Amino acid sequence: GIISIRKVLKDSELVGIITNMKSLPTLPAIYLKLRELLNSDESSIKDIANLISADFSLSSKILQLVNSSFFSVMKRITDIHQAISLLGFDIIKDLILSIHLFEQVDDELLKQFKLNELWIHSVSVAAIAKYIALDSGFNNEQAEACFIAGLLHDIGRLILVKQMPHSYALSIEKARNEQISISEAEYFYYGVSHSEIVAYLTSIWGFSHQIVNACFLHHNPTLYNDRSLSITVIIYLANNIHHHLNEGIDLMTFVNIYNEDLDKELIEELKLTEKLNAYIEYFNQNPVSVFNLY
């Protein structure tokens, strides 16, 4: 799988299209500093909490998120130190990256494209993916990789809105009018889809190949004949479950433009049919409630 992705990401025409986009996002300074602290044996939870607390806007958003029913904490969390103890360094670090990416987008665009829907979708897919991973016997590290991939899987769409709002509005309209997937509409306008963009970015940002893979293949998990219950398949399932849960709800700009059919053959092969129904039932009764950040 990773060889094929490297080949895709080295495709000069594709890389040309992506790198010609103006101002591709870079990793924020605070994220890089956090990564440095996490890799150092010297640093303590206090150092990390101090770094995040120094950015008031960011720390208040993280506390809001931790206290939303999304993380179902029993008592109100009032400081970053508690939040880190509760969620772990990696999840905090990757929430910071996600918040930063959304904050790069102009307020007008956030409203026009209802990007709050994309935020809700990303965080929900992250939560559902982590739940499925733990339920399937994955260890904590793998479950957190599922959370991160879920959080980032649709970031390519955010980039396209930011870079080319006019044509992206047209691609949403095309997908809706012609009943085609948003990826097909993106190929029509850009020669590239949000999946390649997120794979390219997560790859140059140094994420693990499993996360790059899962982001790249979140619409097409069997492209490279991997038919095991991998992080890629979990992101695919979590993405589909969130689409399914929102069929009757007005998340029309980003989540439910056009729902692709689930790969039933893969689901049967992995003996997941009953599980999938159970997950849908579970999240229907225990919806992932994400506070509205945007």
C-alpha positions in Angstrom: 0.0 0.0 0.0 2.6 2.5 1.1 4.7 2.0 -2.1 1.6 2.7 -4.3 0.9 5.9 -2.2 4.4 7.1 -2.6 4.0 6.5 -6.4 0.8 8.5 -6.4 2.4 11.3 -4.3 5.4 11.4 -6.7 3.2 11.7 -9.7 4.7 14.9 -11.1 1.5 16.2 -12.6 -0.4 15.6 -9.3 2.3 17.1 -7.1 2.5 20.0 -9.6 -1.3 20.7 -9.1 -1.0 20.5 -5.4 2.2 22.6 -5.0 0.9 25.2 -7.3 -1.9 26.0 -4.9 -1.1 29.2 -3.1 -0.2 29.0 0.5 -0.4 25.4 1.4 -0.8 25.2 5.2 2.3 24.5 7.2 2.5 23.0 10.7 1.9 25.7 13.3 4.8 26.7 15.5 3.0 25.6 18.7 2.5 22.1 17.1 6.2 21.8 16.3 7.2 23.0 19.7 4.8 20.4 21.3 6.2 17.7 19.1 9.7 18.7 20.4 8.5 18.7 24.0 6.8 15.3 23.6 10.0 13.8 22.1 12.2 15.1 25.0 12.7 13.1 28.1 13.2 16.3 30.1 9.8 17.8 29.6 6.9 17.4 32.0 3.1 17.7 31.7 3.5 21.1 33.3 5.8 22.4 30.4 3.3 21.2 27.9 0.3 22.7 29.8 2.2 26.0 30.1 2.9 26.1 26.4 -0.7 25.6 25.5 -2.1 27.9 28.2 0.1 30.8 26.8 -2.3 30.8 23.8 -5.6 31.9 25.3 -7.8 31.4 22.3 -6.4 27.9 21.7 -6.6 26.8 25.3 -10.1 28.0 25.7 -11.2 26.1 22.6 -9.6 22.9 23.8 -11.3 23.3 27.2 -14.7 23.9 25.5 -14.1 20.8 23.4 -13.0 18.6 26.4 -16.2 19.7 28.3 -18.5 19.0 25.4 -20.4 15.7 25.7 -18.2 14.5 22.9 -15.6 13.4 25.6 -18.2 12.6 28.2 -16.2 13.7 31.1 -17.8 13.4 34.5 -16.8 16.7 36.0 -16.0 20.1 34.5 -12.4 20.4 33.3 -11.1 23.9 34.1 -7.4 23.8 33.2 -5.2 22.5 30.4 -3.2 20.3 32.8 -6.4 18.3 33.6 -7.3 18.2 29.9 -3.9 16.7 29.0 -4.1 14.1 31.8 -7.6 13.1 30.6 -7.1 13.0 26.8 -3.3 12.3 26.5 -0.7 14.3 24.7 -1.2 13.0 21.2 -4.9 13.8 21.0 -4.4 17.3 22.4 -1.6 17.9 19.9 -3.7 16.8 16.9 -6.7 18.8 18.1 -4.4 21.8 18.1 -3.4 21.1 14.5 -7.0 20.7 13.4 -8.1 23.9 15.2 -5.2 25.7 13.6 -6.2 24.6 10.1 -9.7 25.8 10.5 -8.4 29.1 11.8 -6.5 29.7 8.6 -9.8 30.2 6.8 -11.4 33.5 6.4 -14.6 34.1 8.6 -16.7 34.8 5.6 -15.8 31.5 4.0 -16.4 29.7 7.2 -20.0 31.0 7.1 -20.6 30.7 3.4 -19.5 27.1 3.2 -20.9 26.2 6.6 -17.5 24.9 7.6 -18.9 24.1 11.1 -20.4 21.1 9.3 -16.9 20.0 8.2 -15.6 20.5 11.8 -18.5 18.5 13.3 -18.0 15.7 10.7 -14.2 15.5 11.2 -14.4 15.4 15.0 -17.3 12.9 14.9 -15.5 10.6 12.5 -12.4 10.7 14.8 -14.5 9.7 17.8 -16.4 7.0 16.0 -13.1 5.6 14.5 -11.5 5.5 17.9 -14.5 3.7 19.4 -14.5 1.1 16.6 -10.7 0.6 17.0 -11.0 -0.1 20.7 -14.0 -2.3 20.2 -12.0 -4.3 17.7 -9.2 -4.9 20.1 -6.7 -2.3 18.7 -4.3 -1.0 21.3 -4.4 2.6 22.5 -1.7 3.8 20.1 -3.6 2.4 17.1 -6.9 3.8 18.4 -5.3 7.2 18.7 -4.0 6.9 15.1 -7.6 6.2 14.1 -8.6 9.3 16.0 -6.0 11.4 14.2 -6.8 10.1 10.7 -10.5 10.7 11.4 -9.7 14.3 12.4 -7.7 15.0 9.3 -9.4 12.8 6.6 -11.3 15.7 5.0 -8.8 18.5 5.5 -8.2 18.5 1.7 -11.7 20.0 1.3 -10.9 22.8 3.7 -7.8 23.6 1.6 -9.9 23.7 -1.6 -12.4 26.0 0.0 -9.7 28.3 1.2 -7.7 28.3 -2.0 -10.5 28.3 -4.6 -13.9 29.2 -3.0 -15.6 30.1 -6.3 -14.9 26.9 -8.1 -15.4 24.8 -5.0 -18.9 26.2 -4.7 -19.4 25.0 -8.3 -18.0 21.6 -7.5 -20.5 21.2 -4.6 -23.3 22.2 -6.9 -22.1 19.8 -9.6 -22.0 16.9 -7.2 -25.5 17.7 -5.9 -27.1 18.3 -9.4 -25.5 15.3 -11.1 -25.7 12.9 -8.1 -21.9 12.2 -8.3 -19.5 12.1 -5.4 -17.7 15.2 -4.3 -14.4 13.5 -5.3 -15.6 13.2 -9.0 -16.6 16.8 -9.0 -13.2 17.8 -7.6 -11.4 15.8 -10.3 -13.5 17.6 -12.9 -12.5 21.1 -11.7 -9.0 20.5 -10.4 -7.6 17.2 -11.7 -7.1 16.2 -8.1 -9.4 15.3 -5.2 -9.3 16.2 -1.5 -8.0 12.7 -0.8 -4.7 13.3 -2.6 -4.3 16.7 -1.1 -4.6 15.3 2.5 -2.3 12.4 1.7 0.3 14.8 0.3 0.1 17.1 3.4 0.1 14.4 6.0 3.0 12.8 4.2 5.1 16.0 4.2 4.1 16.7 7.8 5.6 13.4 8.8 2.6 11.4 9.9 2.9 7.6 9.9 2.2 5.8 6.7 -0.9 4.2 8.3 -2.4 7.7 8.9 -1.4 8.9 5.4 -2.9 5.7 3.9 -6.2 6.0 5.9 -6.6 9.7 4.9 -5.9 8.9 1.2 -8.2 5.9 1.0 -11.1 7.0 3.1 -13.5 6.7 0.1 -11.7 3.7 -1.4 -10.1 1.4 1.2 -9.5 -1.6 -1.0 -7.7 0.2 -3.8 -4.4 -1.6 -3.0 -6.1 -5.0 -2.2 -5.7 -4.7 1.5 -8.8 -6.4 2.7 -8.1 -6.6 6.4 -9.6 -4.6 9.3 -6.9 -1.9 9.1 -6.9 1.7 10.2 -7.9 2.6 6.6 -11.0 0.4 6.8 -11.9 1.8 10.2 -11.8 5.4 8.9 -13.9 4.3 5.9 -16.5 2.7 8.2 -16.5 5.7 10.6 -17.0 8.1 7.7 -19.9 6.1 6.3 -21.5 5.7 9.8 -21.4 9.5 10.3 -22.9 10.1 6.8 -25.6 7.5 7.7 -26.4 9.1 11.0 -26.9 12.5 9.4 -29.2 11.5 6.5 -32.1 13.3 7.9 -30.1 16.2 9.3 -29.2 19.4 7.6 -25.5 18.8 7.1 -25.9 19.3 3.4 -22.9 21.4 2.4 -20.2 19.0 3.5 -21.5 15.8 4.9 -24.4 14.7 2.8 -24.0 16.1 -0.7 -24.1 12.6 -2.1 -23.7 9.4 -0.2 -21.6 6.7 -1.8 -22.8 3.2 -1.5 -21.0 1.1 1.1 -18.7 -1.7 -0.2 -21.0 -4.5 1.0 -18.7 -7.2 -0.3 -15.9 -5.9 1.9 -18.1 -5.7 4.9 -19.4 -9.3 4.5 -15.9 -10.6 3.9 -14.7 -9.0 7.2 -17.8 -10.3 8.9 -18.8 -6.8 9.9 -22.4 -6.6 8.8 -23.9 -7.1 12.3 -21.2 -5.0 13.9 -21.8 -2.1 11.5 -25.6 -2.2 12.3 -24.7 -2.3 16.0 -22.4 0.7 15.7 -25.1 2.7 13.8 -27.6 1.7 16.5 -25.1 2.7 19.3 -24.3 6.1 17.8 -28.0 6.8 17.1 -28.7 6.3 20.8 -25.4 8.0 21.9 -24.8 10.7 19.3 -21.4 12.3 19.2 -22.2 15.8 20.3 -19.5 18.2 19.2 -19.7 21.8 20.3 -19.8 24.3 17.4 -16.4 25.8 17.1 -17.0 27.7 13.9 
